Amino acid sequence: MTTRYKTRAIVFRRENVNEADRNFSVFTDDFGQLDIFAKAIRKIVSKLRNGIDIFFLSEIEFIQGKSRKTLTDANTIKRFDNILSDPERFNIATDIGEVMGVFIKGQEQDQELFNLLEESFCKLDDNNLQNGKYFLVYYYFLWNIFSLLGYHSEVKNCASCHGNLIPSQVYFSGKDGGVICEDCFKKETDSSNYAQKINSDVVKILRIILSKDWQTLSKLKIEPLTKKLLLDVSQNAIRAFCPN
């Protein structure tokens, strides 16, 4: 007898295959990340097509075959309609999905990660979120997924010497695992360690993100230079933390 599995799933990536099929990358309540094959779902008559799609939270049912998991039923729990209809939000959700694809490998249940992904999509979908603040959801997700995966960045004291930080003399080092002071930066001799100069506003933002204080984060006024530095330091962290 074929065993059917049922769980809640957040779709973060999809790929069309063959003439009418589709593969979904999902993160689930009970099984962690899964790749699910949906046969003929792109046909108008498919009973599955309204129950699951990119950036949906759905209850799904699937069976395990010899080489893949096949979707047998899907019912929508929540459509993130603002994400689906707004190109900027859609692109940010896609970036979040790319992070999931890079950092989450294999099948392992992780309720905190499921909650973070759902929370991030809910924040990005929020009608009250100003369009100039959409990008903050990506960083909120990125730095908190780092933390959940064991790459928690030190942002309160120097990650190298553990001394106090001087606001005008701060650097970020992925190798050292966070913000470092100028003295430690000057002592660095490893040419492979790319440490970059940042400012106190970036440190403040990272502290707020890692404390998961979304209410404060969403109200911040972020200058263009700080936004650029936040992008740079995030790319630095991705390079340092990315699994081989």
C-alpha positions in Angstrom: 0.0 0.0 0.0 1.3 3.4 -1.0 1.9 5.8 2.0 0.6 9.3 1.6 2.2 12.1 3.5 0.4 15.3 4.5 2.0 18.5 5.7 2.0 22.3 5.4 4.4 23.6 2.8 5.7 27.0 1.7 6.7 27.2 -1.9 9.9 29.2 -2.5 10.8 28.0 -6.0 9.2 26.4 -9.0 10.5 25.0 -12.3 8.5 24.0 -15.4 9.4 20.6 -16.8 8.1 18.8 -19.9 5.0 20.1 -21.5 2.7 20.4 -18.5 4.6 19.3 -15.4 6.2 21.4 -12.7 8.7 20.9 -9.9 8.2 22.8 -6.6 10.9 23.4 -4.0 9.0 23.7 -0.7 9.8 24.0 3.0 7.5 22.0 5.2 6.3 21.8 8.8 7.2 18.1 9.2 9.9 17.2 6.8 12.0 20.3 6.1 12.9 21.0 2.5 11.5 18.9 -0.2 11.4 18.8 -4.0 7.9 17.9 -5.2 6.9 16.8 -8.7 3.5 17.9 -9.8 2.4 16.0 -12.9 0.2 17.8 -15.5 -0.4 20.7 -13.0 -0.1 23.3 -15.8 -3.1 21.9 -17.6 -6.3 23.9 -17.2 -8.2 20.8 -16.0 -5.7 19.9 -13.3 -7.2 19.6 -9.9 -3.9 20.6 -8.3 -3.3 24.0 -10.0 -5.4 26.2 -7.7 -4.0 24.6 -4.6 -0.2 25.3 -4.9 2.1 27.7 -6.7 5.1 29.9 -6.1 4.9 31.8 -2.8 1.9 29.9 -1.6 1.4 28.4 1.9 -0.5 25.2 1.2 -1.5 21.9 2.8 0.0 19.3 0.5 -0.2 15.5 0.2 2.4 13.5 -1.6 3.7 10.0 -2.2 7.3 8.8 -2.2 8.3 7.0 -5.4 11.6 5.3 -6.3 13.3 8.5 -7.4 11.0 11.4 -6.5 8.1 12.7 -4.4 4.9 13.2 -6.4 2.2 15.6 -5.4 -1.3 14.0 -5.0 -3.3 16.8 -3.4 -2.9 20.5 -2.6 -5.1 23.1 -0.8 -4.3 26.7 -0.4 -3.9 28.0 3.1 -2.6 31.5 2.2 -1.8 33.2 -1.1 0.7 36.0 -0.7 -1.2 38.1 -3.2 0.8 41.3 -2.8 4.0 39.4 -3.4 2.5 37.8 -6.5 1.2 41.1 -8.0 4.1 43.5 -7.1 7.3 42.9 -9.2 9.6 44.4 -6.5 8.1 42.2 -3.7 8.2 39.2 -6.1 11.9 39.8 -6.8 12.7 40.0 -3.1 10.8 36.8 -2.4 12.7 35.2 -5.2 16.0 36.3 -3.6 14.8 34.7 -0.3 14.1 31.5 -2.2 17.6 31.6 -3.7 19.0 31.8 -0.2 17.0 28.8 0.8 18.3 26.9 -2.2 21.9 27.7 -1.3 21.9 27.2 2.4 19.3 24.5 3.0 20.3 21.0 1.8 18.7 17.7 2.5 15.5 16.8 4.3 15.5 17.8 8.0 12.6 19.2 10.0 13.2 22.7 11.4 10.2 24.5 12.8 12.1 27.7 13.5 13.2 27.9 9.9 9.6 27.2 8.7 8.4 30.0 11.0 11.0 32.4 9.8 10.2 31.8 6.2 6.4 32.2 6.8 7.0 35.3 8.9 9.2 36.9 6.3 6.7 36.3 3.5 3.9 37.7 5.7 6.0 40.8 6.4 6.8 41.2 2.7 3.1 40.8 1.8 1.9 43.3 4.4 -0.3 46.1 3.0 1.2 48.5 5.5 4.8 48.0 4.5 6.1 51.0 2.5 7.5 50.2 -0.9 10.9 51.8 0.1 11.2 49.3 2.9 10.6 46.0 1.1 14.3 45.3 0.9 14.5 45.1 4.7 12.6 41.9 4.7 15.3 40.2 2.7 18.0 41.2 5.2 15.7 40.3 8.1 15.4 36.8 6.6 19.1 36.5 5.6 20.7 37.4 8.9 18.3 35.4 10.9 18.7 32.3 8.8 22.4 32.7 9.3 21.8 32.7 13.0 19.5 29.6 12.9 22.1 27.7 10.9 24.8 28.5 13.5 26.5 31.5 11.8 25.4 34.0 14.4 27.3 37.2 13.9 28.8 39.1 16.8 27.6 42.7 16.5 27.8 44.0 20.1 31.5 43.6 20.8 34.5 43.0 18.6 34.2 39.5 17.3 38.0 39.0 17.5 39.2 40.6 20.7 35.7 40.9 22.4 36.5 44.5 23.3 34.2 47.5 23.0 33.5 48.9 19.5 34.2 52.5 18.6 31.3 53.6 16.2 33.7 55.4 13.8 36.1 52.5 13.6 34.1 49.3 12.8 34.7 46.6 10.2 32.9 43.4 9.2 34.8 40.2 8.9 33.0 37.0 7.8 36.1 35.0 8.8 36.0 36.4 12.3 32.2 36.0 12.5 31.1 39.6 12.9 32.0 43.2 13.5 35.7 43.8 14.5 37.5 46.9 15.8 40.1 48.8 13.9 43.0 47.4 16.0 42.0 43.8 15.0 41.5 44.9 11.4 45.1 46.3 11.3 46.4 43.0 12.8 44.8 40.9 10.2 47.4 39.2 8.0 45.3 36.6 6.2 44.8 38.0 2.7 41.9 35.6 2.1 39.9 37.3 4.9 38.0 40.1 3.3 37.1 42.6 6.1 35.4 45.7 5.0 34.9 49.1 6.6 31.3 49.8 7.6 29.6 52.4 9.7 27.7 52.5 13.0 24.4 52.6 11.2 25.0 49.2 9.7 26.0 47.8 13.1 22.7 49.3 14.5 20.7 47.7 11.8 22.3 44.3 12.3 21.7 44.5 16.0 18.0 45.3 15.4 17.6 42.5 12.9 19.3 39.9 15.1 17.0 40.9 18.0 14.1 40.4 15.6 12.7 43.8 16.4 10.8 44.2 13.2 8.7 47.1 14.5 11.8 49.3 15.0 13.5 48.0 11.8 10.6 48.9 9.5 10.5 52.4 10.8 14.2 53.2 10.3 15.3 55.8 7.8 18.2 54.3 5.9 20.6 56.6 3.9 21.8 55.4 0.5 25.4 54.9 1.7 24.2 52.7 4.6 21.9 50.7 2.3 24.9 50.1 0.0 27.1 49.0 2.9 24.4 46.7 4.1 24.3 45.0 0.7 28.1 44.7 0.7 28.3 43.3 4.2 25.6 40.8 3.4 27.4 39.6 0.3 30.5 39.3 2.5 28.7 37.1 4.9 27.2 35.0 2.2 30.7 34.3 0.8 32.0 33.5 4.3 29.1 31.3 5.4 28.1 29.7 2.1 28.5 25.8 2.4 30.9 24.2 -0.1 
